[in-house]
Structure formats: C-alpha cells, structure tokens
C-alpha cells in the first residue's frame, strides 16, 4: 500500500482491530468489494503465553458483517441461535 512491498515475517499488526475485512465478489464477470466483517484480532509475533507464532501463518479474525447491528453491537441472539461463540464481543 505504501510502496514498500510485503511486510516482513512476524510483522506486528497491532492497531488493526475495528478495521474492515473486505472480500472480493464476482457477479456476471464484474468484480467488486464487499464488507466481510470487522477485525477483532490480528496475527501477533507471539501468542498470549509468549509462544512464537507459526512462521508464515498469519490468521486475522473478524466478526461477520451480517451479525453487526446498526449501532455496532453484535446480534448476540442471532449469534447464539446458530451456536456460535460470542467470545464477549460487543
């Protein structure tokens, strides 16, 4: 994005929470972007116990956009109906 190429291994993605996760969709040969969710956890060089992350495996976690209410809260009732863990999200 800034012309610097890909970030180095174990790059610290801190500060991305709350940002959009986008997906590319294609319909009738036309590609567009759509909101997939809101990031709430990004890859970290180490986990909560200080164990190094798996090199090259950078997992970002997002709440699905269709569960987000207009006020920004997670639709817990609908989430629970599908037996998904809310993980304390608000």
VOBA-1610 file (N, C-alpha, C; in pm, whole numbers, padded with zeros to 5 digits, always signed):
BEGIN
Unk+00081-00119+00000Unk+00000+00000+00000Unk+00086+00126+00000Unk+00194+00123+00072Unk+00282+00240+00077Unk+00400+00226-00018Unk+00396+00122-00102Unk+00505+00102-00197Unk+00625+00033-00137Unk+00609-00025-00019Unk+00721-00091+00048Unk+00720-00242+00031Unk+00628-00296-00049Unk+00622-00441-00067Unk+00551-00509+00049Unk+00569-00639+00060Unk+00506-00716+00167Unk+00574-00689+00301Unk+00500-00696+00411Unk+00562-00677+00542Unk+00653-00795+00574Unk+00752-00775+00660Unk+00843-00884+00696Unk+00772-00990+00780Unk+00832-01110+00789Unk+00779-01216+00875Unk+00764-01161+01017Unk+00663-01208+01085Unk+00636-01169+01225Unk+00611-01020+01240Unk+00559-00955+01135Unk+00525-00814+01142Unk+00418-00792+01248Unk+00428-00688+01326Unk+00333-00659+01433Unk+00216-00581+01374Unk+00101-00645+01363Unk-00018-00584+01305Unk-00103-00512+01410Unk-00048-00483+01525Unk-00123-00417+01631Unk-00193-00292+01580Unk-00316-00270+01627Unk-00390-00149+01591Unk-00490-00169+01478Unk-00501-00291+01426Unk-00594-00316+01315Unk-00735-00347+01363Unk-00753-00378+01491Unk-00886-00411+01543Unk-00984-00299+01514Unk-01103-00338+01472Unk-01205-00240+01438Unk-01205-00202+01292Unk-01102-00245+01221Unk-01094-00215+01078Unk-01177-00312+00995Unk-01202-00277+00871Unk-01285-00364+00787Unk-01206-00482+00730Unk-01273-00595+00717Unk-01221-00707+00640Unk-01307-00713+00514Unk-01243-00702+00400Unk-01316-00698+00274Unk-01303-00830+00200Unk-01399-00858+00116Unk-01395-00975+00030Unk-01424-00930-00113Unk-01364-01000-00206Unk-01389-00972-00347Unk-01501-01065-00393Unk-01603-01008-00455Unk-01713-01087-00509Unk-01721-01063-00659Unk-01766-01165-00730Unk-01780-01152-00875Unk-01920-01195-00914Unk-01985-01112-00994Unk-02119-01142-01042Unk-02127-01100-01188Unk-02158-01194-01274Unk-02166-01168-01418Unk-02038-01106-01474Unk-01925-01153-01424Unk-01797-01105-01473Unk-01751-00972-01416Unk-01829-00915-01325Unk-01791-00787-01264Unk-01745-00812-01121Unk-01626-00767-01089Unk-01571-00783-00954Unk-01597-00657-00874Unk-01630-00678-00748Unk-01648-00565-00657Unk-01607-00608-00517Unk-01602-00511-00427Unk-01565-00536-00288Unk-01691-00537-00203Unk-01689-00616-00096Unk-01800-00621-00003Unk-01743-00637+00137Unk-01810-00577+00233Unk-01768-00590+00373Unk-01793-00734+00419Unk-01688-00801+00461Unk-01699-00938+00512Unk-01715-00937+00663Unk-01651-00842+00730Unk-01657-00837+00875Unk-01571-00726+00930Unk-01564-00723+01062Unk-01483-00625+01133Unk-01374-00701+01210Unk-01250-00662+01186Unk-01137-00729+01252Unk-01142-00709+01403Unk-01119-00816+01476Unk-01107-00802+01621Unk-00980-00865+01674Unk-00909-00940+01592Unk-00781-00996+01635Unk-00697-01020+01512Unk-00575-00976+01518Unk-00483-00996+01407Unk-00370-01087+01449Unk-00283-01122+01356Unk-00171-01209+01390Unk-00071-01135+01478Unk-00017-01204+01572Unk+00084-01147+01660Unk+00210-01232+01651Unk+00326-01171+01670Unk+00450-01248+01666Unk+00454-01359+01772Unk+00383-01339+01884Unk+00376-01441+01989Unk+00231-01450+02037Unk+00195-01566+02093Unk+00060-01580+02146Unk+00054-01530+02290Unk-00059-01551+02357Unk-00078-01499+02493Unk+00023-01556+02592Unk+00075-01677+02565Unk+00171-01741+02654Unk+00315-01712+02615Unk+00336-01626+02517Unk+00470-01592+02473Unk+00530-01691+02375Unk+00449-01787+02327Unk+00497-01885+02231Unk+00501-01821+02092Unk+00614-01833+02022Unk+00622-01772+01888Unk+00514-01827+01795Unk+00463-01740+01710Unk+00363-01780+01611Unk+00428-01871+01507Unk+00346-01943+01434Unk+00395-02028+01326Unk+00436-01938+01210Unk+00559-01946+01169Unk+00610-01861+01061Unk+00526-01880+00935Unk+00485-01769+00875Unk+00409-01773+00752Unk+00260-01796+00770Unk+00216-01827+00892Unk+00074-01849+00918Unk+00022-01728+00994Unk-00038-01636+00922Unk-00088-01513+00982Unk-00240-01512+00970Unk-00305-01541+01079Unk-00451-01551+01081Unk-00509-01424+01141Unk-00601-01363+01068Unk-00674-01248+01120Unk-00817-01293+01145Unk-00873-01250+01255Unk-01007-01292+01294Unk-01101-01174+01288Unk-01221-01197+01232Unk-01320-01091+01217Unk-01457-01142+01258Unk-01541-01050+01303Unk-01683-01080+01326Unk-01755-01060+01193Unk-01836-01157+01155Unk-01909-01147+01028Unk-01996-01023+01025Unk-01994-00954+00912Unk-02066-00828+00898Unk-02216-00844+00913Unk-02272-00958+00873Unk-02417-00973+00881Unk-02468-00994+01023Unk-02378-01005+01121Unk-02418-01013+01262Unk-02402-00878+01333Unk-02354-00776+01262Unk-02331-00646+01324Unk-02456-00560+01309Unk-02505-00512+01422Unk-02624-00426+01423Unk-02585-00283+01384Unk-02682-00200+01346Unk-02651-00062+01306Unk-02575+00019+01412Unk-02595-00016+01542Unk-02525+00059+01647Unk-02385+00003+01675Unk-02345-00099+01598Unk-02211-00154+01612Unk-02202-00274+01704Unk-02308-00306+01776Unk-02307-00423+01864Unk-02328-00550+01783Unk-02286-00663+01841Unk-02306-00793+01780Unk-02447-00842+01813Unk-02518-00896+01717Unk-02652-00951+01738Unk-02635-01085+01811Unk-02623-01077+01944Unk-02594-01194+02028Unk-02703-01300+02014Unk-02831-01259+02011Unk-02940-01356+01999Unk-02928-01439+01873Unk-02906-01374+01762Unk-02892-01444+01635Unk-02765-01529+01633Unk-02659-01474+01691Unk-02530-01545+01701Unk-02550-01673+01781Unk-02617-01663+01898Unk-02641-01779+01983Unk-02733-01881+01918Unk-02832-01833+01840Unk-02922-01924+01769Unk-02847-02018+01676Unk-02733-01973+01625Unk-02654-02054+01534Unk-02543-02130+01607Unk-02548-02125+01742Unk-02449-02193+01827Unk-02307-02146+01801Unk-02292-02017+01777Unk-02160-01957+01760Unk-02119-01895+01893Unk-01992-01896+01923Unk-01943-01837+02047Unk-01930-01688+02030Unk-01990-01612+02121Unk-01982-01465+02112Unk-01846-01415+02160Unk-01777-01491+02241Unk-01644-01452+02286Unk-01641-01318+02354Unk-01752-01274+02412Unk-01756-01147+02481Unk-01757-01027+02389Unk-01786-01048+02263Unk-01784-00937+02166Unk-01899-00843+02192Unk-01874-00716+02176Unk-01975-00611+02189Unk-01948-00504+02087
//
